[in-house]
Each structure stands twice: as structure tokens, then as C-alpha cells.
Amino acid sequence: MALFGRLIVASMPLAPKFIVKRVAMRYVAGPEMSDAISTMRELSAEGACFTVDVLGEEISSMDEANYFHEEYSRLLDAIEEHGLNANISIKPTAFGLLVNRDSAYSNMESITRKAQKLGSFVRLDMEDSRVTQETIDVMLAMHSKGLTNIGVVLQGRLRRTESDIDSICSALGDKSDFRICKGIYLEPDDIAHTKYSEIVGATNSAVTSMLDRGAYTAIASHDLPVIEHALAELRNRGLTDSRSTGLEKKGPGYEFQFLLGVRGDVRRSLASKGHLTRVYVPYGTRWYEYGIRRLRENPEVASHVVKALLMPWTNRR
């Protein structure tokens, strides 16, 4: 399967763009903000809530960073206007973290303050290992300013994650708010687990640690072993219904998160049993770069894409 995935990745840049678009648009709301709004309104009927991402990450100038600041500001206004149960997910490098650190912090603080006033939440996406600590530092800096409506993503794949959970929870207590995922970035063996079984085991351990520390825990995985482990841990703690969880009720709690277009059947099943489910909704004109980059970073994704195209009945959006 890994070889098959690599073959798909190698051939994808040679394919006509309309073919790549056909693949990508299952997992991306569309190029415009209005596409994301329409997608969320449609899926709201299934009881889902959302986190919205404007596509794009590492940039080369602060002019590009200003675009993301303005777009996210407009996005927060649109979420409020349409009464959607949605928050936002931002990448620190898209705000200029690797270009001008002070300006990036200022822009992220501005967005987080606006989100706080609107009763919304900001999730700091975790990128590759170059910025792991800096991303955590951004989140801690915002909390030190009284902006507690912000949390971070941690990756089970990274060997440092258990110590990051401990240090963040020691600093923030019940204000700690995590999204835990396996992680898509392929990192070297000295800093990351590289075998599937190890990555799943480490992700499961992170879920347990977060719940043990009383943190709000967003389980972002499509892997059934991770979902089943999380459900067992939740049952052991008597946490069996998270639908009433809101921003004002953070603290010990949980939700399940899914990428748009992936494992819709599992998401609907969890929602029907009382679990809060959140759909990650990306949009933007950079959908092509997003799709190609994700495939290159992790060729295993290609096999899931092909399965969804050939057997769509197994993976309804």
C-alpha cells in the first residue's frame, strides 16, 4: 500500500489540474469563504460543529501575513453573522512567525482578542518540528495576556509530546485545551516515532495523559484504534455525552474531530451517541498546493483518496 501511495504522489503533479481539483474538492470547501459557509450550513443539520482554516502556511513576506489577518477577521464576522457553531484554526507561519516574530505575535493577538469578544475559540495548528516550541510559546503568551480562548495542537508522532502535555498542563491547569492528532509531517527517527503501531500507541497515551490532567481534549483521528481507545478512556471516566460543551464550559471535557470528507459515517455514528463532533473545514485559493503538499508529506493519504473516489459509498462526506 505504501508503494501504491508513492506512485500516486509521483503522478499527481503530472495530472491535469482539473483532475487534481476533483480529488481535492472532496476535502476542501472551495476557494471562497462563501464556500466554507455553505458547507457548514449544510453539515450543521447533522449536528456537527466546525473549525475553519484558511489555506496557506509558511510565507515569505509580511504582506502575505496581512492577507491572512484580514481574511480571518472577515471570517470571524461571517461566522457571527450566520450564527454558526464554528471556531478558527490558524497556522503561526501564515501569520509570519518565521518572517517577523513580533509582528506575527501582534497579528495573532489581534485575532484572538476579536475571537474572544465574539465568544469564539482559536486553535493554533501545529506545523513541522521547526516551530513546535515556538507554537506552544505563542499559546502560552496569549494566556499570559488573559486570552484563554486559545489552544494548541500536539502530535502523537513526536517523542516530546508527553513532556509538552505535562509542561502545558502545569502552566495552565484546567485552561489547557488540546487537539491531539497522529501528525502528518514525516520527521526523523530521533525526534519522532516512524512505525504505525508506535504512532498509534503514542497518540493513545497522549489522549490518556490529557484526560488524566483534566485538560479539554479534542481527539482528531480517523484511525479506529485511536477512536476506540478514546471511547474506552471516556467510559472509564464517566464522560459519555459532550454535546453541551461550549467555550464557557471548557476544562475537563472532550470532542472528536474529523477532516472534511473523511470518515463521515464514523462522525455521524459518534454524534448520534451523544459525542460532540467537529469538522475541520479548509477553504482558499491555495487548494492545489495544499493537496499536493499533504500527499507529498504522507503518501499513505493517497490510498484513502483513491478508495474514496473508487468506492464513495464507503466514505460519504
N, C-alpha and C positions, 0 to 999 in steps of 0.2 A: 504493500500500500504506500510505503514511503517513496519507493521508486516511481510509482504512478503519480504521486503528488508532485515530485520533482519534474517529471515530464510535462505535466500540465503547466507548472510555473514557467518552464523554459519556453513553452509555446505561446503562452498568453500574450506577451508583448508583440508577437508577430500577427496576432489575430486582428481583424478589423475592429475599430473602436466600437462599432455598434454591437458587436458580439460581446465584448468586454462589458459594455453598458448593460446588456441583457442580464449578464451574470450579476453585476454589481448592484443593480437596482432592486434586487430582492432584499439586499442588506442595507441599502441607503434609501432614505425617504425621497430624495430628489435633490436637484441643485438649489432650490429656493427655500426660504423659510416657510413660505406658504405650503410647500410640500410636506414639511415636518408637521405643521399644524393640522393639515388634512389627515395625515397618518395617525396622529394622536387622537383626533376626534373619532376616527373610525375604530381604533382599538380600545377606546375608553368604554365602549359597550361591553367589552369582555372583562371589565373590572380592573384593567391594568393601570398603573401609573407609569411615569416616564422620567428619563434623564436625557437631555438633548445635548448633542455635540456638534459644533460647527467644524467641519472637516478642515484639516490643516494642522501642522505642528511646527517643527523647527523652521525658523525663518532667518532671513539674512539682514533685515533692517527693521527699525522701529516703525517705519511707515506701515509695514505689514502688520506689526503688532497693534497699531491703532485701528486697523480694519477689524481685527478680532474683538478689541474692546468695544467698538461701536456696534458690531453685529450682536454681541452678547447682550449689550444694553437694550437693543431693539428686541431681542428675543425674550428677555425678561418682561418687557412691556406687553409683548404679544401673548405670552403665557397668562399674564394677569388679565388682559383684555378678554381672552377666550375662556377664562375660568378653568384652565387645565390643571390637573394634578401632576405637575412636572417640575423638575429642577434642572440645573445645568451642570455639564461636565466640561471642564476646561483643561487644556494642556499648558503647563507653565512655559514650555519653549515657544508656543504660539504667541504668548504674551511678551516674549523677548528675554526670557531668563538667561539665555546664553549670549545675548547681544548687549543688553544694558540691564544689569540686575536691579538697580534702583528704580528705573522706570517700569520694569516688569512688576516689581512689588507694588508700586503705586497703582498701576492698572488693575492688578488682581484685587487689591484692597478696595478700589472704587467699585468694582463689580460685586464683590462680596458684600459691601455695605448696601448697595442697591438691592441685592437679593434679600438681605436681612430685613430691610424696610418693607419688602413685598411679601415677607413670610416664606421665602424660598431658600433653597439649600444649594451649596456649591460643592461639587466633587472634583478634587484635583486628580486628574488621570495620572497614572504612573507610566513613565516612558522608559527608555533603556537605562542601564545601570550608571551611565554618566551623571544622571541627575536624580538618582534615588534619594540621597541625603538632602539635596537642595529642595526637592519637592516636599519632603517631610518638614524641612525648616520653614518653608512658606506657610504651611498649615499651622505650625506652632506659633509663628509670628502673628498670624491673623487672630488666633485665640488670645494671644497676649494683649491684643487691642480690643478685646471684648467681642470679637466676631466669631461666635461659636457655631455659626451655621455653615461650617466648612469641615470636610473630612477628606481623607486620602485613600488611595488605592494601594494595597500591598499585594505582592505576587508570591504565591506559594513556591514558585520555581527558585526564588532567590534564597540562598542559605542564611542570609541575615534577617529574614522576616520575623522569626520568633523573637529575636532581641529587639527588633523595631516595635513589635507589639508591646513588649514589656516596657520599653522606654516611653512610648507614647501614652500608654495607659497610666504609667506612674506620673506623667506630667499633667494629663488631662482628666484622669478619673472617669466618671460616668459621662463626660462630654466627648469621650473617644468615639469616633464614628468611622468605620472601615468599610471599604469594598474589598473583598478578598477574591482573587481570581488565580488561575494557574499561572498566567503571564504568557504573552505571545512572543516576547523578544527572546531570541536564542542567544544565551550568554555562555561564556566559557565555564568549563567544569569547576574551576577553582572558586567561583562565586555562585554557581547555580547547579541545581540538580538537572540532569540531562535525560534520564530514563523516565518513561511514562509512569511506571509504578512508583518511583521515588517522588515525582512531581505531585501525583495524586495524594500520596501519603503525607507529604509536607503540607499540601493545601488543606487536607483534613485536619492535621494537627493545628494549623493556624486557626481554622474555624473553632475548634475546641478551645484554644487559648483565648480567643476574642470573647467567646461566650463566658468562659470562666472568669474573665476580668470584668464582666458586666458592661462591655462595650456594645454599641449598636453595630450589628454585624450583617452586612449585605453580602449574601453568597452569590457570586457571579460566576456560574459554571454551567456548562451544558453536559458535563460528564456525570452519568448516572451514579458512579461510585461516590462522587463528592456530594451530590444531592441526597443520596440515601444516608450517607454519614451525617450530614447536617440534620436531616429529619430525625435520626435516632438521637442525636445530641439535644435537639429541641424537645423531643418527647421526654427525655430524662430530666429536663428542667421544667417541665410543665408549660413550655411555650408552644402552644398549638394553634394560635389564631393571632395573626399580626395585622389584620385588615384595618384596625382602628389607629394604627401607629401614624402619628403626624410629626411635623417638625417640633411642635411644642412638647411632644412626649418622648423625645429621644432619651437615650440612656439604655438600660438593658432592653434589647429588642432585636428584631431581625427582619429581613426581607430576602426574596430570591430575585435575581436579576438575569435577564436574557438579552442577547443581541437581537435586534430586529431581524426577523426572517429565520431564526434558528430555534428549534425545539418548541414551536408554538403549542404542540399537543401537550408537552410536559408542563409548560407555563399555565395553560388553561386548567389542567388537572390540579395543579397546586392551588390555583386561585379558587377552584370550586370547593377545596377542603379548608379554606379559611386563611391561606397564607397570602401575605401581600406580595405581589409580583410587579416588577418594574422592567420596562422595555427600554433598552439603550437605542435611541433614535438619532443617527447621524444624518446630516444633510450638508450640502455645499457643492460648489463648482469643482472641487478637487476630488470628486468621487473616483476618477480614474487612478490618480496617484495613490489614493487610499487603498483601493482594491489590489493594485499591483504590489504595493509595499507590504500589505498584510500577507499576501501569498508568498512573497519572497522571504519574509521573516519566518514563516512557519508553513512549509509545504503540506503539512497534514491537513490544513484547512481546505486544500484543493479537493481532496476526496469527498469532503462533506458538501462542497459546492456541486460537484458532479452528481452526487447522489440526489441532491435536492432538485437538480434540473431533470435528471432521468426518471426519478420517482417522486414527483412533487407531492403525491398523496401521503407520503411518509413524513412530510415536514411542512405542513400548512403554516403560512406566516402568522 
